[in-house]
Amino acid sequence: MPIHPKMLLLILVAWFWLTAVRAHDISEKWSLGGVLSAAVQCQSLTGDSEANDTCKGAVPFQPELTYRPGTHDRLYLKLGFAKGNGLNNDSPFNLSAWGADLEDDVKNINGSGRDYLLEAWYEHVVVMGRRNRIDLGLGIIDASRYLDQNAFANDEYSQFMNPALSNAPNTFFPSYEPGVAAEWHLDQWVFSAVYMKAHQATVSEKYDFYGLQASYRLETNIGLGNYRVLINGNRDFVDETGGGEQDNDTLLISVDQRLGKKIGLFARTGWRLDDEIINYRAIYTGGMDIRGASWGRVLDNVGVAAVYLDGGDNTRIRTRVAELYYRLVINPYIALTPDIQYMQDEYFSKPEVEGFIYSLRMTVNL
């Protein structure tokens, strides 16, 4: 697939920006970071679908700026730029093939009228002891920064590409909206709370989001593990089909556990706590991470996972996803990732849609 000249220009500009920043010293108070990624994805549909087999590309670029005026304070800014929407406008599947913020995602973000500004927040840390502190944040935030983390399935730029394996899609985590967040770090525990006033892009309304999470970090002879229980919900969420307001609550359990130095296991399981007809009713996810030390490539890794999503509306019965990737680390900053996804959507009154997505992703991290 030929690369569009504008896409190539974006790649080159971002590449030189990242390498130039890395070549300069950063002061004690200021730091720059970011991620540049480019992916080509090709879909091969095997089910009955009006969509066509095609290949599309996208290049997201997200620079970050951090300012630390003091030991316990931090100002953070994150911008998002992108060229292309990948397969988003051509895919027949309910879930996107890549959970990254692509061209349409960084313009008029969530219907707010704001472009390119993803996060802008202030954080203050209250220290109450050697292993006891509270982090307080305020501004334009991303709920997934504080909720539903997972060591092996949380990053669409370096791990799985499907959004069901980065953050659970049935939980409706808002991103890039005004809100407040608090994290209480107490020994091996982290207690998180988030409140946001979020936009609904399609109906030009706002709703209230809350999230509460308890996370426990456990280190044993087997390996490091993280165990999380999360409850979150939306208040005054407008049903886009019926027009009425809904209150939606979800319970989610997220686990990641290392088995020695070469194997890691993870799982996400979640259920809706109400009977509202919206998105998926339940999610069941599990997978494995295999470190490249097994074959002499210490920095490489393989990820494999499967997802089962139980339908929660009047049209969709269920969605199945399987994904396999190999992350080839070129150097500490650059990685190349071949990726294969299988997706299947089943419906009540129309033929199922299924097929494969073949991807090649490059990511540059600063």
C-alpha angles and dihedrals in degrees: 000000000000116000115240112242092238091052090050090049091052090051093050095045093048092044093054091044092054095045092046092051092048090052094058129073116252119218125239091258103036128058134170127205141150149143132255118192136174127187139177115203128189123193124209110189120205100172131074103285138144090219120099134232106260145148125233136172138209137187118201120186123190118181118190131203124194127188122189110193091177143000094274102034134077137179116199133191127183125182128191128209128168143173117211134004099240112216094334094109095040105040121099093203124108092228122057119246092233126033094206125120101260133183099290091041095060095049121077087356110222089341092296095125090240121124130204097347105113105165135007117164146145123226130194124189121212110201115205100165145337092290100017124085142135123220114204121194134185133178138048102347144171113234092209089065087071104024138054098011119171129183094221106027112037111085122072091193100055105016134029117352099207112093091226086068099044101049124350108265095209094064098067097221107189118225131201097010134126113274151121129250137188132190122190111199109198115169106295093349131089119189114193132191128182133182122183139173101218136189126236103216099200099047101030093235135124130227137188119251127193132180132185122185137177116198128186124195114208125188118191137152087273094059144270118316136183122202121190137181117192134183120185139160150174127238124203091006107168116230103233093210104037098030095224126123120255137195111213128188129183135190116208133182118196124185135176123178132178119218103202120310100308109044133056129179129198140179139183122193124174141167136191113242094208139050099240114140101240135121116315126348098207141006129205116185133169137163152146137245118206119194120224092235085090090072101026099271102110097181097044125088143183123220126196127175146157130211132197117190119189112216119246106183137067096267111036124068101182146328127220125196133181124180137183127182140170117208111207110195111212094182136332090288106036131057133174119209128191108198137186124195131184117199133182129181120191122198138190100233108018137051119281120256120222140158149121132279117206114196141179115196131185119195130188116194124191 
